[in-house]
Structures are given as C-alpha cells and as structure tokens.
Amino acid sequence: MKKTRTMKDPKDKKASRGNFLFGVCLVEFMHERNLIVYNTISGSVIDIYKKDGYKALKTYASCTFDIRSLPLRLNLPMIYKPLDWKIKKNTPTTITLNDIEGGYLNSFSGELYNSFRLLTSHDVSTFYIILKNAEAMCNVLSQLQSQVFEINRNVLDFIKVNRNRLEEVGLLVDRRLSKLNIQKASDKLRSLYFNDEVVKKEISINSLLNDLLKRLQQARYEDFILTLACSYKDYKFYLPAFVDFRGRIYRAGVLHFHERDLSKCLLLFSKDKYPQLDKKELLSKRAHLACAAAYKYKKFDTYMKSYNWYIKNHNKMKKNPLDISDNMLIELARKASDPFQFIAKYLSNDRVTDDNRIVGLNKVPLSQDAAASAYQIMSYLLLNIEIGKLTNLIPSQEDEDFDSDEYLIDDEYDLLSEDEKSQLKYKLKDLYLSFKEELLKFLKSRLEPNKYSIIQSGLTRKVVKKRFMPLIYGKTVHAMSTDISEVYGSMLSKKDHYKMATLCNEFFIHKCPDIANLMNLLNLIGWLSAYMGTSVYYGTPYITTVQDYMRSKKAEISIYDRVSYKRRRVTLRVPTLDRDKRKTKVSTCVNFIHQKDAYIAMKVVEKLTSVTNGDAPIYTVHDNFRTSAVYAKHVPFIYTNVFIEITLYNK
C-alpha cells in the first residue's frame, strides 16, 4: 500500500511530513476487537499507553487467531478489463520481458512483483528471456485475458439448495469445520486420542492430525470459493494471463480453470451477443455438451458410448420430480471423476428453456485436452506413427465394429447429420491403457508369480500414468521407486519397489527406444553446454529462453524468532559462479518439451481467434483448451495443423 498524506492528524502540530496515523489506528482497531495482543520481548502483556515518567519496553503484536487462515497474497479476478500486454516505448532492438507491460492495473514491487509481471517464475536469475515476436505473443496473452467470465448461477444455486446433501455424501466437507480454530481442534484431538487405548493401537496421532488439517483446509477452501462466487455473481470479470520462463500460460488467484473442480464448475464464458443456431445446429451442439458431461463422469472409448450413457441417465432423471432428480444427480456425481463439473454441464444441458439453451451452449466451457502431449510432440519429431496413433495425433479408422443394437438412441440422434453420427462412433485411443497391457506382458516373464499377482492387482491406468508421464520429463528410477512404494506399501519390499521401477524403465526403453534416445540426446546437449561454460538456448518463433543453472553453497545465519522469542539458525543457499551440470542435464529435455507445448498452445489461440474473427471464447490450461460447444469443432483441426507447421527452430 502506498503512503497517503491525508491521514495526518491535524491537531498534531509536532507531526512531521513523513508521520501518518493510519498504521496506529489500524493496530488499535485490531486490538480493540481482540485480534491481536501486545507482548514484550519476555512475553508478558503490557499496557501500550505511556504514563508520565514511564518508558515502554519494545512491544510486539501477536495474533489471537491462526494466521494460516489468512488468504495471504490473494489474487482476485478483475471486474475491470486488464491492461493489454504491450511493448514499452523506446525499447531496444532485442526485446526482453522488462520491455513488456500490462496485466493488473496497479504496479507492484518487491516480492509481489514476481506474481504480477509477465514472467511468473521466482527463480528469475536462472533464465534470460528474449522475445523474438513480442507483438504476436502480447496479442495472444491480451486476447486470453480480455475474455469475459461470469459465475454459473445455476450451479451456485444448486449447491446452496443441496449443500446439506452434498456434505452428507462427501462431495463437500462439513461447513462447520471452516470455523474451527486449528490449535484448539488439534489439542482436543490429542486429548481424546491419548485417552483411548483402542484408537492408539489402530492409528498414529500424526495421521489423525494430518487428516484433521486436510479437512479443515478443504472446508475453508470450499467456504471461501462459494463466498467468492456469491460476491462475483452480479459482475462480469476477467482473469489476467501470465507466462513462465518456457512460455506456458498461467493465471493468478483461486477462481480460474487451473484450480480444483469446485472452482472450475462455477465459471462461464460471458458475451453480449451470441450466434444464432438453427434446429440441426442446436441438436449437434447439445450432443457435444452431452458427451462433455459424460466425460466428466468417466472416460469412454467412443463419443457414441458417452452420448448413450448420458441419454440413459437423463431419461431416468427426467421422469422424476425436481427434488428426486436432484438426489439422483448427486448420487451419480458421487462416482464421477469431476463431480461438480459433471453437475454443471448436466444442469446447463437439461434444466433450461430452448432460448436459454442457445445462450448456454455459447457460455458453458468445453474441455478439449491433448492426449499425452509430451508423447505427441516426441512422436511428431521422430515420425513415430505408433505413438502418434496411441496419442490420437494420427486418426485411427477403427469404427467398423460398431453395433447400433448395443445403444439406446433417442429421437434427437436421428436428426444429426451422417458426418456427426460418424464422429460419435470414432474410437479414441488411450496411451496409458496400452502401456498397462504391454507392461503386464513384459513383467510376467520377469517376476515371480506371487509378486506378479500383487503388482497386477494394483496396476491401474492412474498408476501407469503416474509412472510414465513424468518419465519423459526426466523422472529417475529412484523417484519412481518411491511412488511405487506408496501404491503397494508393505505388500512388496523396498528391494521389490526398486526392482519394479527398474523394470518399468527397461520397458519404456524397450517400447520407445527412439524417444528414450532423443531424451538422452537433449539432456547430453545441456550437460555439454554447462561443461563448456555456456548457457542452454531454447527457441520457438515467439520466445528464446536462455537457461543458466548455477551451483549454490550453504550459508548459516542466526536470526531472532519473534514468535518463540528465541534465536535460531537458518540455512541459506547462496549462488556461485559455477554452473550446475547435473541440474542442467536433467532439466534440458523437460524444458525443451514444455516450451514446444507452450508454443503450440499459443498458436492454437492465435489461429482460433483468426478463424472466428475473435468471436470464439477461449481459455487454456497448458495443453488443455476450453471453448464453447459452438466453436469446439475448430480446435482439433487447428491443433493438428499447428503440429504440421512445427519445425525445430534454430536461429
């Protein structure tokens, strides 16, 4: 907060030009309401008002509440349009991030500067960013942050009406937990725990305390998000866009699509004018929204299966009164992968009039996620057709086995065009399910039957994805072993955990030798650059990142802790002039892939804006694109064409 000279006490003749009463008044305000107490350095409470001949000791303010409940450095959506990102006047030929301005209306300094400037990374000394096409990049970011949003009132009202039921089934945490004092609740839990011998034998106090803290934090988060949504429900608002050192796009705050399921379900695109849809177009877009709702429940290998699942459940709920239908919807949502987004899309597609449905089809965000984008990029660079098909980068013609007798088709389906019906039957590949099947075959001949049975019982798609998605980003065998131990625990020994991690790594090299070799090549290039004493350069047509990891050394200093009133030693890491070869090596491949990923995302936004003359709403979460059902058909074609245009950018 900047100082203002209007807070001076006019009666205080001795007040100098730099003295202000705002801070004093604020402290007194907090003290009167028992938010803080005054302590001396010894910890005894003293009177802050000086008496004649009395010299007050040094006084400190201590909070009477848990400071972890404060939303520190909270970044809220803007109800006024953010400033467009643009190049400052009189900039040099080589444009860096210091030559770009925009985003939030206020200027920031100090620690907050890193959160609100174009570059969000905190370790700014490691990277030097050169903008090669600064104007195009600024246009993309300005387009993204100029998108207007509004609160989804249907979902907000549904949650308010059914909150007790949502808490009962576990979709929301009991709201009363958000008001508990963490310290008092922890002390009460400890007291109950140590007085119950049965509970002490079953679980540790640390596990209970961790679970309590998670629940309290979750309750506070949910209560805050719903309160924030209520505050913004009458406003149109904007979400400023920023990038990291690789060019990946981020947003600030808690109410945006980078956040959790509850935040995402409360957001709608907002526009003043909407394109008109005839009956066939309306049915087509409703089918898209129906499939999107089903995919928030679970994954399907064809759009037809997702559409059919939605129609079945929609018909069941439609026959019942509203209160029963609400309960049926909540019961379905309990099993959904993204329960609140599933509820949001169902309400937007079902409980609206035809006129409002047209508006809703333009407002409701549809998520179109790239399937294993890192593997897509690698398959393109290496012309690996098999991985390209498994990641759906290359279409697979495998819809001949479709049997219409398996499906319950409604009257609206018959009105769709043949092309739209064909798209619903298109079979989607899943890279990680394919990896799972082949990994089991690979492990069967290399493990003892009893250990293989244990591994097979716990090997789900989620487990496989957690092993092989980070692997392409340089995850080590040791780190993979730690993840495996979290899944299988005491069922396998530590030696078995490490052996399975080693076998997973061997399988990856066996399955994708060209990708493994390219990863090693990129990392070795980074290591060689560091060994030769030079930086590592990553380039796209938008941005060049100059990476320079330096070693750091430990330095211990002594500080005085005003909370515990004791001196303690802390360890700082001081950078040196020696390049960190190990860190450079392990990060080169991941930074290379992420920068290509970021470029693809920006290019898709740029082309979609151009194709639709700026009418299409658009939002990105890295390689996940969100637009309305009306414009969703453009994204896959644009995404594929951007891949076709990609070349290794070496200048």
N, C-alpha and C positions, 0 to 999 in steps of 0.2 A: 504494500500500500504506500502510495506516495504521500509525503507530508503536505499538509494544507495549512495555510496561515490564518484560517478563520476560526481556529479552535483556541486561540489565546484568551485568557481571562482578562476582560477589560479593566477589572478592578485591581489586577496585579500590576502595580507600577514597576516592580522590580523584574518583571518577566522580560528576558532578553529576546532577541529576534528569533532565536532557534528553539525556544521553550514552548511546549504545547501541552495542553491538559488532556488531550484525547486518551493517551495511554493510562493516565492516572484514573480518569473517570471509568474507563473500561475495567480496570483492575478492581476498583471499588464496587462496580456493578456486579462483577463475578463473585466478590467476597460476600456481599450482602445476600446473595442467593445461594450461598454455601457451595459454590462450585470450586472454590479454592480456599485454602487456609494458609496462613503465614507462619513460617518456621525460621528460627535462627539456624546457624550452621551446626549447632549442637542438637537441633531437633525439637527444642521447646517452643511452644507457641508464645508469641509476644504481641504487644499492642503496637500497631504501626504508627499511631499518632504520638508525636514527640510531646513531652511535657517540659516545662521550664527546667533547665539545668540537666535534662536527661538526653543522653546521646544514644540513639537507637543502634543496635547491632546490625550487621549485614543480614538482610531479610530475604528469604526465598519463598516463592509461591509453590504449593503442592496441590495437585488436583485431588478432589474428593471422589472422582469417578475414574473408571478405567479408560485411559487415554486411547486404548486400542479401538474404542467405539467411535472415535472421531474420524470423519471422512477427510483425511488429510490430503491436500493437493488434488482435490476432486475437480475433474474437468467435466463441465456440463455441456449439453447441446446448446447451440446458439439460436436465439429467436430472431436474430438479425443476420443477414447473409454474410458469411466470412469474406474477408478481402481476397480477391483473386491473387494467386501467386504470379509474380511478375519480376522481370529483371530491373534492378535499380538503375537509375540514370548514371551516365558517365562510368560504366563498367569497363574493365579491360577486355582485351581480345579473348583471353582464357577466362571463362565464367565458372566460378565455384559457388558453393552453397551460400557463402557470405554475400554474394551478389543478388540473392533472391529474397523477396519479402512477400508476406501475405499471411493468410490464415486468420488467427484471432485478431480482434480489433485492437486489443491492448498490446503494448510492448512489454517484454519480460526480461529479467536479468537474473544473474546468479544461477542457483540450482534449477529454477523453473525454466530457464532459457532452453535447456535441452529437451523439455517436454513440449514446447510450443513452436519451435522453429521447424523448418522443412526437414532437417535430419533429426530423427528421434533417438539415435544411438547415443549412449552415455560415454562410451569409450572413444571420444572423438579424436584423441591424439593418435590413434592407431590407423585411421583412414583419412585419405585426402580425396575429395570428390571433385571431379571435373565434369561439367555439363556440356555435352557435345551438341545437343539440340535442346537448349534450355527452353526455348519458346514453346516447342511441342510438348515437352514434359510439363511445363506450367499450365498449358491448356488442358491437358488430361486431368491434372490434380484439381484445377479450378472447376472443370466440368463435374468431377465427382463430388466436390464439396458444395456445389451450387444446387445439388439435388435436394428438394424439399421433402421433409418427412412429417408424419403426424402419428398420434397414438391410435392404436386399434381399439376403438371404444367397445366394439362387440366383445372382444376378448377380455378387456378390463372389466366390463360389467359382468361377464360370465364368471370370472374369478371372484369378484366381490360377492355375487349371489351364492356361489357354490364353494366359498372358501372353507367352510367347516367340513364339507365332504372331501375337498381336496387335501385338507390336512389329515383327515381320518384315514384316507387310503395311502398317504405318504408322498403325494406329489408336491405338497408344501409342508414345511416344518411348522409346528405349533407356533403361532404368532406371539404367544406369551413369552417364549424364550428370548425374543428380541429385547425384552425389557429387563432381563436378569442382569445383575452385577456379576461379572465373571469371577471376581475374587471371592465373593460370598458364596456363589454356587459351587466353586471348587472346594472351599473349606467345608461346606455342608456335605459334599460328596465324599471327601476324605473321612469325615467323621462317621458317616454311615458305613463306609467300606470297612474301616478298621474295627467296627463293632459287629460285623457279620462274618463269621468264620467260614460259612459255606461259600459265599461270594469270593472270599480271599483265595480259596483253593481253585476256583474256576478261571479267574481272570486277574490281571495285574492292575494296580491303581493307575499306572501310566496309560494303559489302553483306555480305561474309563475316562480319564481326564482328557485325552486326545479326542475321544468321541464326543465328550461334552463340548469342548471348544469348537469342534467342527459344526456341531448342531447349532450352537449359539451364533457362530459366524454366518451359517447358512440362513438362520432365522432373521438376522439383522440385514443381510443382503436382500432377501426376499421382501422384507418390510420396506426397505429403502427404495428398491426398484418400483414397487407398487405405489409408494408415496410419490416418487418422482414422476411416474406415469400420470397419476392424478393431477399433479401440478402442471404438467405439459399438455393435458388433454384438450385444452381450448386454444392451443398455439400451433402454428407451423414452425418447424425448427430445422436446423442444419447441423451437419457433422463435419467439422474441418478435417482435411486429409493431410497426412504427413508421410514421409518415406524414411526407411532406414538406409544404411550405407550401401546396400545392394540394390536399392530402388523398390523394395517391397512396400506396399501401401498399408498404412496403419491409421487408426482413429484414436482419439483421446476420450477418456471418461469411462462410464459403465453402461450407458444406454446406446448400444450400437450392435452390429452383427458380428463383431469379434468376440462378443460376450457370451454368456450362458443362454440356455434355452429360454428362460423366462424373459430375458431382455429382448431376444430376437422376436418372440411371438407378439410383442407389443408395438412393433414398428410397421408402418405402412408408408408406401410412396404417396406423395401428395402433389396434385396438379390441378390447375383451374379448368383446363379443357381436356376432354377425352375423345379419342377417335370413335366414331360410330361403328357398330358391328351389326351385320345382318344376322338372320337366324342361324345360318350354317356356321358363320364365324363364331357366333356366341356358343354354339354347341361344341365346336372344336376347342375353344379356349377353356370351356368348362371341363372338358375331358383332360386337358393339360393340368388344370388345377386339381382335379380328382386324383390323377396319378401322383402329383406332388404331395397331396395329403397322405396317400397310401405309403409313399416312400418315407414319410416321416414316422410311419408306424414300423415298417421293416423293409428290408431290401427284397426286390423281386428281380428275376432274370429276364422278364419281358414287361413292357408297359401294359400289355393286354392283361396280364395277371394282376398287376396293381390296380388297373381300372376296374376289373371284375371284382376284386376284393372290396373296393370302395363301394361299388353298386350294391353288393350283397348287404353290407353293413348299413349303408344308407337306407335301403328299403326296410330293414328291421327297425331302425330308429324312427323312420317316418310314420310308422303305424301307431306309435305311442304318443301320449300327451307329452307336453314340454318337460315336466319335471322328471318323468320316467326316462325320456330321451336324454336329458342331461346326465342322469346316473349311468345310462348305457354308454354315453360318450366318455365319461370319466373312467368307467371300467375298462374301456378299450385303451384309453390313454395311459393307464397304469402299465400296460405291457409295451407301450410304444418306445422306440429308441429316442425320439424327441417329443415328449408328450404334449408340451404346450404349443409347439409349432404345429403338431398334428391337430390339436383342438382349434387353433387359429385358422388353419386352412379349411377345416371342415365347416366351421361357422361361416366363413366367407363364401363358401360354395353352396351352402344349404339354406341357411336361415336369412335369406334376403329376397326382396322382390326382384322382378326382372330388370327394372330400371336401376336399382342399386347393384344388381349383379354385374352390369356393364361397368359401373364405376369400380366395383370391387376387383374385377378382372384387370383393371388398369392400376390398381393400388397394391394388391397383395404381392409381396415379393416371392418369386420362384427361385429356388436354389439350383444352379447347374454347376456341379463340381467336376473338375478334371479327375479322371481315374488314375491315381498314382502318377502325378505329373512329372516327378523326377525320372521315373522309368520311361514315361513318354518321351521326354527330352533325350534321354540316352538312346532309346530305340531309334529316334529320328537321326541323331548324329551318327549312329553306327549302321543305319539302314537294317535294323533287326526287325524283320517282318513278324516273327512270332510274338515278341514282346509288344510290338505295335498293335497287334490284334488283341492280345490279352488286356491291354490298357484302353481298348476301344478307340485308339487313334486311327486305326485302319478298320473300316466296317467289315463285319463278317456276315456272309449270306448263309444264315442257318435258321431260316424260319419255315422250312418245308414241312417239318413235323407238327405244325400247329393243328390241333384238333378242336374245332369250334364246339363240339359237343361237351367239352370239359367246362365251358364258360357259360355263365348266366348273363346274357346280353340284354340290355334294355332297349326301349324304343329309340332313344336318342342315338345309340350306337349306329342304328340302321341309316341315320341321316348323315353320318360322316362320309367324307369322300373316300375313294379307294386308296388314295395316297395316305390319308390319315389313318385308315384302318391298317395299312401295311406297316406304318411306323409303330403302331401299337403292338404289332406282332414281332417287331425286331428284337432279337435276342442279345442281351448285354453280357459281356464277359466280365469276369472278376479275377484279377491277377492273383490276389492273395488266397482265394479258394483253390486256384490252380496250383499255387505254391504248396498249399496244405496237402493236397492229394499226392503230389510228386514227392514232397518231403517225407511223408509216411512210407512211401515205397523205398525211398533212399535209406531211411533209418531201420527198416525192418530187417535187412540183411546185416546190419552193423551193430545191433543191440541184442542183448539177451531178451528172450520172450517176455519175462515178467516186467522188465524195465520198459520194454516197448509198449506193453499194455498200459502201464501207468502214463507214459508220455502220450499215447493215443487218446486216452480218456480225457486229458486236459488240453489237448491241442485244438483250439477253436480258431476261427478266422481272425478274431481280435488278437489272439496270442501270436499268430503268424504275422499279422500286420505289424505288431509291435516289435517283432524281431527283424523283419526285412525292410520296413520303410526307413528306419534310421540307419540301416546298414549302408545304404547308398550315400548317406551323408557322413560316413566315416565312423560309425559306431564300432567299438572294439569288441573282441571276443570276451574280455573280462567284464565289460559293462553288460554285454548280452547275458553272461552267466548270472549276474546279479538279478536281472529281470526274470530269468528262468526260475531262480530260487524263490521269487515272490509268487510264482504261479504254483509250483509243485511243493515248495516248503520241505517238510521233513520226510515226504514220500520218497525223495531222492537225496542222496548225499551231496556234499559240496563238490566232490570229485565228479559225480554224475552230472551235476549242473554245468560244470565247466566242459565236460565231455560233450554234452548235448549242444552247448554253444559252439564248440569247435566243429561239430558235425554240421550244424546249421551254416556255418561259414564255408565249410567244404561244399555243401550242397549249392550255395549261392555261386561259388566259383565254377562248379560243375554245370549248373543250369545256365548261368550268364557269364561265360568266360570273357566275352568281348567287353561287357560292362565293367567287370572286375578289373580288366587290364586298363581300360580308359580311366577308371578311378585312380588306379596306381600311377598312371602316367601324369595325370593332373596334379596329384599330390607330390610326385617327384619333381615336377616343374617348380612348384612352390618351394620345396626344400632346396633345390639347386639355386634358386634366386636368392634365398636367405643366406645360403652358404657363400655365394659370390658377393654378398653385401649389397644387394639391390632389392627394391620393392617388388611386389607382385601386382601386375596390372590386369584388371578385369574390364572388358569393354563391351558395350552394346551401342547401337546408334543414339541412344538417349544419354547414357552416362558412362563414365570411366571411373572405376574405383581403384585407388592406389592403396594397397594394404601393406602395413609395416608393423608387424608384431615385434615388440622389444621385450627382452627379459626384464624381470624386476627382482629386487632384492628386499629382504625383510628388514624392517627397522622398528624397534620397540620404543614407545614413548610412554611417559607417565601422565595420567590425567586425573582430575578430581571429579568424582561422580556425585552430582548434586542430589541424586535420588537416594543413594545408600549412604551418602556423606563419608565416603571412603575414597582413598586413592587406589587406582588400579592401572595395570599396564595393558596397553593395546598394541597390536602388531599392524603396521602399515606396510604396503608394498610400494616401493619406490622404483620407478622405471630407470633403466640404464640405457646405454648406447649399444648394447649387444643385441643382435637380432635373435629372436626365439625361433630356432629352426624346427623344433618339434611342433609347436603350435601352428606355425606357418604350414607345415606339411599336412597336418590333419584337417586344416580348415580350407585348403585351397579348392578341393573338389566341391564341398558343400556350398562355398560362396559362389563358385562358378555356376552351379546348378540354380541356386536361388536367384542370381542376377538374371539368368536367362528366363526363369519363371516370372520374375518381376517385369521384364521387358514384354513378355507375351501378354501378361495381364493389362499393361498399359496400352499395348497395341490393340487389344480387343476393345477396350473402352473407346479408343480413338476411332476405330472403324465403325463400331456400333453407333456412335454419335454421328458420324458422317453419313451412314446409310439411312438413318432415321431422321436426319435433319435436326438432331438434338431433342427429338420428342421422346425417345425411349428412356425410361428411368433406369439407372444403373448404379450398382454398388459392387465392390469387390472385397473379398477376404482372401488375399493372396491369389490362388488359382481357382477360387470359388466365385462364380458370377451370379448376381441376383438382379433380375429384372421382372417385369410383369408378364403375365401369360400372353398378352397381346404381342409382345416383341420377343418372347423366348425362342421362337423358331430361328431367329437370326444368329444367336450366339454360337451354336455348334458349327455352323458353316464358316463364320468369321474366325473362330478358334482354329479350325483346321487350315484355313487359308493363311493365317499368321504363321503356322508351322511351316507351310510350304515356302514362305518368304524368308524364313530364318536362314542366316548364314553365319559362320563363325566370323566375328567382327574383329579384324586385325588391322589396325591403323596406328 
